[in-house]
Structures are given as C-alpha cells and as structure tokens.
Amino acid sequence: MQPSRILEAALYVNDLEEAERFYGGVLGLERIAKVEGRHVFFRCGDAVLLLFNAQATRTPPEPGTRLPVPPHGADGPGHLCFAANAEEIEAWKDLLKDRGVDIEADFEWPKGGAVDLFPRSGGQFTGICRTTHLGAAVRPIPDKAFVLASHNKGKLREFADLLAPFGYNVRSAAELGLTEPAETGTTFEENAYIKAHAAATATGLPALADDSGMCADALDGAPGVYTADWATKSDGSRDFYMAMEKTEKLLREKGAISPEQRRARFVAVLCLCFPDGEAEYYRGEVEGRLVWPPRGKLGFGYDPVFQPDGYATTFGEMTAEQKHGWKPGEPHALSHRARAFKKFAEARLS
C-alpha cells in the first residue's frame, strides 16, 4: 500500500524563517497562513505544507490567543495526511497494527475519510477534528465585520465592487483615520501583513490588506514590491506616468523591444490579519506584456501599459467590470487582485 491523494504534510523545523525563505522564496509556494515564530502554511498544488517551529509550539499559546492548530511541537520527521475511503482506512489500520505502529487518534473526518500518520509519540492531536484544507481557515470573522487596510482610492473602488455581493460590514483605514504604516518588507506578503496587522491592532477588528505590484522579467522582477515607490515624487505625491516612463527607459536600456522580451505580471497578495497577529494569505497573478506608449485612461497605476495575455487591450482600456468584475460562482477572474480576492472569498466569505 502507498499513500495517495495527499492532503497535507507537516515538517518540524528549528529555523522557521530560513524554512519559510526556502519554500516561499526559492520554491515559490503560496503562503496561506502564518503566526509569527510558531508556524507557516503553504499551498502546494492541491495539498498543504505545514511548517512548525518545534521549540515554540511545544507549549500552549498565551491565554486568549486563538490559533488554527493546537500545541504542535514534536521531535521526528513530521507527519503525512492523505485521503482514503472506509475500506482503505481499515486496511491501513491493519497494516499499522501488523507493523507495531500505535494509532494515536481515530475520529470522523469532516468531509470524508482520511489517514493521518504521526510518526512520533505525544498524543497532541487526540480528539482533534481537523479540516481537510487549511487554506480555508477555521477561525470566524466576528459579526461579519472587518477593516480594509488601504488608503488607495483605486484599490478601495475595486474592493467595494468585489465585496458588494457578500453583505459584510467593511470600513476602510482611510475612513477610520488610521495612519499608513511604513512598508518595510521585501515581499508582497510581508508588506500586506504590515498594513493588515497595523489596522487590526489599532481597531481590534480583523483587517484585510493588499500589497501588489508589477514585475517585469527583463528587469529581474522590478519594480515588484517597490512599484508604488517608483511613482513617488520628492514631495510625497505619486505620478504613475513618471513611473511608467522610468520602466520603459530601463526596458530599452536592457534591449527589451520585442513582445517576448517585455513579459511581465501583476501580483496581488491579500492578508487577513486578526488583532492577535494570526494571519492568512491569498495570492493572485496575471501574466501579460508591457506596451508603449500607454493606452487608455481607465484603472490606475501601471494599467495603461499592461496588456494581459489573451486580450488586445490594456488594463487601462478596460472597464472596471471587464478588469475585476468577478462574481461568486464564476470560475475565472482576470485581474491579479480579483484572482486573489476569489481565493479569499471562496475560503472565507462563502
């Protein structure tokens, strides 16, 4: 017998930051949840990879702290969870018994059968009923209310359209008079967390933040997380035409003239953060190429120079409905922000 239909795998690591850099930065896995210093979860195809700080998670969290998993520290190689039908589960029990492996817990799986193998002692999970997909976190959003941690008018308009069908009570950081924190991160996830955590801490409510940017292949992924910085003038105001001109100048210096040399993508990462620091992440990307001169006066930011794959128009020539008009139940979304929001909505709002 061999495991099939893997649902999740867990690793216990001593250096959580280094493991996060490898799996997220090198392998490019999508981070979906994080509690600083305790654990980081990644989406890996149809499964979930769980990284736990073995030292920090041996003890319970501070009183009042809510986590999506119980104390989890352990020695050993980790665990593997995979789906199985009732007949297969009985066969696995017989096999484990024959090989002298104790069954730590035997419980009903919420959405069908599963085998959860923990090659270690401890019993931390006895009686715990676990979700089949930790990307859809189990922690509720109280009273269907959260803060949208943004001051960007263009983003706020897009989010207003996307959130309209769900009936949530959402107020923006701008509306609440919150200050904008310094975005000192080097990844979209880090900056999204900085903004969401600041708003959640200030208001006592869950907060949703977006960090997004344009990444040009010929510029080694720049401007990336510094997309807005490239548009910032000496007086603090932003001029995205200036930023588009800078991008075009650098592309020409690199000899990036043909469409194939001007490949780029928009990236958006949404972070839902609770006041205690617990966070979840949802990432969306859209591939395309950069054009010159800019076309269209709709949208904002770099929209007039980005032409998504499969379309003859730029984002700057598309209406809001064309660009991010995703609705619940629709299988596809176009813009990077709509794609990230689709994942968030399907996990959290439906």
C-alpha positions in Angstrom: 0.0 0.0 0.0 1.1 3.6 -0.7 -0.5 6.9 0.3 -2.4 8.7 -2.5 -4.4 11.9 -2.7 -2.1 13.8 -0.3 -4.0 16.4 1.8 -1.2 17.8 3.9 2.4 17.2 5.1 3.9 18.7 8.2 7.6 19.4 8.9 9.1 20.4 12.3 11.9 22.9 11.8 14.4 24.6 14.1 14.8 27.7 11.9 11.3 28.7 10.8 12.5 31.9 9.0 15.0 30.0 6.8 12.5 27.3 6.0 10.0 30.0 5.0 12.5 31.7 2.8 13.3 28.4 1.0 9.7 27.1 0.5 8.3 30.5 -0.3 11.2 32.4 -1.8 13.1 29.7 -3.6 10.4 27.1 -4.5 7.7 29.8 -4.8 5.0 28.1 -2.9 2.0 30.3 -2.0 1.9 31.2 1.7 -1.7 30.9 3.1 -1.3 31.3 6.9 1.3 32.4 9.4 1.7 33.0 13.1 5.0 34.7 13.7 7.5 32.4 15.3 5.1 29.5 15.5 4.1 28.2 12.1 3.8 28.9 8.4 1.5 27.1 6.0 1.9 26.9 2.2 -0.4 25.7 -0.6 1.3 23.0 -2.6 -0.8 22.0 -5.5 -4.0 20.6 -4.1 -2.3 19.9 -0.8 -1.0 22.0 2.1 2.6 22.1 3.5 2.7 22.9 7.2 6.0 24.2 8.8 6.1 24.2 12.6 8.7 25.7 14.9 9.2 22.6 17.0 10.5 24.7 20.0 7.9 27.4 20.0 4.9 25.2 19.6 5.6 22.7 22.3 3.8 24.9 24.8 0.3 26.3 24.6 -0.1 29.9 23.3 -0.7 32.8 25.7 -4.1 32.9 27.3 -6.7 34.4 25.0 -4.6 33.7 21.9 -6.6 31.8 19.2 -4.7 29.6 16.8 -5.9 27.4 14.0 -3.9 24.5 15.4 -3.3 23.3 19.0 0.2 23.0 20.6 2.1 21.0 18.0 5.8 20.8 18.9 7.4 17.4 18.3 10.5 15.6 17.5 10.8 13.4 14.4 10.2 13.8 10.7 6.7 15.3 10.8 3.5 13.7 9.5 1.6 13.0 6.3 -2.1 13.2 5.8 -3.9 11.6 2.8 -7.5 10.8 1.8 -8.8 7.3 1.9 -12.2 5.5 1.7 -13.6 3.4 4.6 -12.2 0.2 3.2 -8.8 1.7 2.7 -8.8 3.1 6.2 -9.4 -0.3 7.7 -6.6 -1.8 5.6 -4.2 0.9 6.8 -5.2 0.2 10.4 -4.4 -3.5 9.9 -1.1 -2.7 8.3 -0.1 -0.3 11.0 -1.1 -2.8 13.7 0.9 -5.6 12.0 4.0 -3.3 11.9 3.7 -2.3 15.6 2.6 1.3 15.0 0.1 2.6 17.6 -2.9 4.6 16.3 -2.8 7.9 18.1 -6.4 9.0 17.3 -9.3 7.6 15.4 -12.0 10.1 14.5 -14.5 11.1 11.9 -13.1 13.3 9.1 -15.3 16.3 8.4 -15.6 15.8 4.6 -14.8 12.1 4.1 -12.2 9.6 5.3 -8.5 10.3 5.9 -5.5 8.7 7.3 -3.4 11.0 9.5 0.1 9.5 10.2 2.2 10.9 13.1 5.5 9.0 13.3 6.1 10.2 16.8 4.7 9.9 20.4 2.9 12.6 22.2 -0.8 12.5 21.6 -1.2 16.2 21.0 -4.0 15.6 18.4 -6.1 13.1 20.3 -9.8 14.1 19.9 -8.9 16.9 17.5 -11.1 17.0 14.3 -9.1 18.7 11.6 -10.1 20.5 8.4 -9.4 19.0 5.0 -8.0 22.2 3.7 -6.2 24.6 6.0 -6.3 27.3 3.2 -9.9 27.8 4.3 -9.2 28.7 7.9 -11.5 27.7 10.6 -11.4 31.0 12.6 -14.5 33.0 12.1 -14.7 36.7 11.3 -16.8 38.1 14.2 -20.0 39.8 13.2 -19.1 39.8 9.6 -17.1 42.9 10.1 -13.5 43.8 9.2 -11.3 46.7 8.2 -10.0 47.2 4.7 -6.4 48.4 5.4 -5.9 50.7 2.5 -5.9 54.4 1.7 -5.5 53.9 -2.1 -8.7 55.2 -3.8 -8.3 52.9 -6.8 -7.9 49.8 -4.7 -10.8 50.8 -2.5 -13.1 51.2 -5.6 -12.1 47.7 -6.8 -12.6 46.1 -3.3 -16.0 47.8 -3.0 -17.1 46.2 -6.2 -15.7 42.8 -5.2 -17.2 42.8 -1.7 -20.6 44.1 -2.7 -22.3 40.6 -3.1 -21.3 39.3 0.4 -23.0 41.6 2.9 -20.0 42.3 5.1 -19.6 45.4 7.2 -16.4 46.8 5.9 -14.8 50.2 6.7 -11.5 51.4 5.2 -8.4 52.6 7.1 -8.8 55.9 5.4 -12.4 56.2 6.6 -11.3 55.4 10.1 -8.4 57.9 10.0 -5.7 55.3 10.6 -2.2 56.3 9.7 -0.4 54.4 7.0 2.5 52.2 8.3 5.9 52.2 6.6 6.0 49.3 4.2 9.5 48.0 5.1 9.0 44.4 3.8 10.8 42.8 0.9 8.0 40.6 -0.2 4.3 41.3 -1.1 3.3 39.0 1.9 5.4 41.0 4.4 4.0 44.4 3.3 0.5 43.1 3.2 1.0 41.8 6.8 2.4 45.1 8.0 -0.6 47.0 6.8 -3.2 44.4 8.0 -1.6 44.0 11.4 -1.4 47.7 12.0 -5.1 48.2 11.2 -6.2 45.2 13.2 -4.1 46.3 16.2 -5.5 49.9 16.0 -9.1 48.8 15.7 -9.4 45.5 17.5 -11.1 44.1 14.3 -9.8 41.7 11.7 -8.2 43.6 8.8 -7.7 42.8 5.2 -4.8 44.4 3.3 -3.5 44.1 -0.2 0.0 44.5 -1.4 0.5 44.4 -5.1 2.9 45.4 -7.9 4.1 44.9 -11.4 7.1 42.6 -12.1 8.9 42.8 -15.4 11.1 39.8 -16.4 13.6 41.9 -18.2 14.2 43.9 -15.0 14.7 40.9 -12.8 11.2 41.3 -11.3 11.4 45.0 -10.7 9.8 47.2 -9.7 7.9 44.4 -7.7 7.3 45.5 -4.1 8.7 48.9 -5.0 6.0 49.6 -7.7 4.5 52.5 -5.8 7.9 53.8 -4.8 8.9 54.3 -8.4 5.9 56.6 -8.7 6.7 58.7 -5.6 7.9 62.2 -6.1 10.1 64.3 -3.8 7.0 66.0 -2.3 5.5 62.6 -1.4 2.8 62.6 -4.1 2.7 59.9 -6.8 3.0 60.2 -10.5 2.5 56.9 -12.2 3.2 58.3 -15.7 6.6 59.1 -14.4 6.9 55.5 -13.1 5.8 54.1 -16.5 8.4 56.3 -18.3 11.1 55.1 -15.9 10.1 51.5 -16.5 10.1 52.0 -20.3 13.5 53.7 -20.2 15.0 50.7 -18.3 13.4 48.2 -20.6 15.0 50.0 -23.6 18.4 50.1 -21.9 18.1 46.3 -21.5 17.2 45.9 -25.2 13.7 44.7 -24.3 11.9 45.7 -27.5 10.0 42.6 -28.8 6.8 41.4 -27.1 8.6 38.3 -25.9 11.3 40.4 -24.1 8.6 42.5 -22.4 6.9 39.8 -20.4 5.5 40.9 -17.1 2.9 40.1 -14.5 0.8 41.8 -11.9 0.9 40.3 -8.4 -1.5 40.8 -5.6 -1.4 39.3 -2.1 -4.2 39.7 0.3 -3.5 39.3 4.0 -6.3 38.8 6.5 -4.9 39.5 10.0 -6.5 39.3 13.4 -5.6 41.6 16.3 -3.5 38.9 18.0 -1.3 38.6 14.9 -2.7 35.4 13.3 -2.7 35.9 9.5 -3.8 34.2 6.3 -2.6 34.9 2.7 -4.2 34.7 -0.7 -2.1 35.4 -3.8 -3.3 36.2 -7.4 -1.2 36.8 -10.5 -2.0 37.7 -14.1 0.6 37.3 -16.9 1.0 39.7 -19.8 3.4 42.1 -21.5 4.3 45.8 -21.3 3.4 48.1 -24.2 4.4 51.6 -25.1 3.0 54.2 -25.4 0.4 53.9 -22.6 -3.1 53.1 -23.8 -6.3 54.0 -22.0 -7.2 56.3 -19.1 -9.2 53.8 -17.0 -7.9 52.0 -14.0 -4.9 53.3 -12.1 -1.2 52.7 -11.6 0.6 50.8 -14.4 -2.7 49.7 -16.0 -2.2 51.7 -19.3 1.0 49.8 -20.1 -0.1 46.3 -19.1 -1.7 44.0 -21.7 -2.9 40.7 -20.2 -2.4 37.5 -22.2 -5.3 36.7 -24.5 -6.5 40.3 -24.8 -5.9 43.1 -27.3 -6.5 45.8 -24.8 -4.6 47.1 -21.8 -6.0 47.2 -18.3 -6.1 51.0 -18.8 -8.6 50.4 -21.7 -10.8 48.1 -19.8 -13.9 49.0 -17.7 -13.9 48.0 -14.0 -16.3 45.2 -14.9 -14.0 43.8 -17.5 -11.0 44.0 -15.4 -12.1 42.8 -12.0 -15.8 42.0 -12.4 -15.7 38.6 -10.7 -18.9 37.4 -9.0 -19.4 34.5 -6.7 -19.8 31.2 -8.6 -17.9 32.4 -11.6 -15.0 30.1 -12.5 -12.5 32.7 -13.6 -11.2 36.2 -12.6 -9.0 38.4 -14.8 -7.1 40.9 -12.7 -4.5 39.9 -10.1 -6.5 41.5 -7.3 -9.7 39.7 -8.5 -7.9 36.4 -8.6 -6.5 36.9 -5.1 -9.9 38.0 -3.9 -11.6 35.0 -5.5 -9.4 32.7 -3.3 -10.2 34.8 -0.2 -13.9 34.9 -0.9 -14.2 31.1 -1.6 -12.3 30.3 1.6 -13.8 33.0 3.8 -16.9 34.6 2.6 -18.9 31.8 1.0 
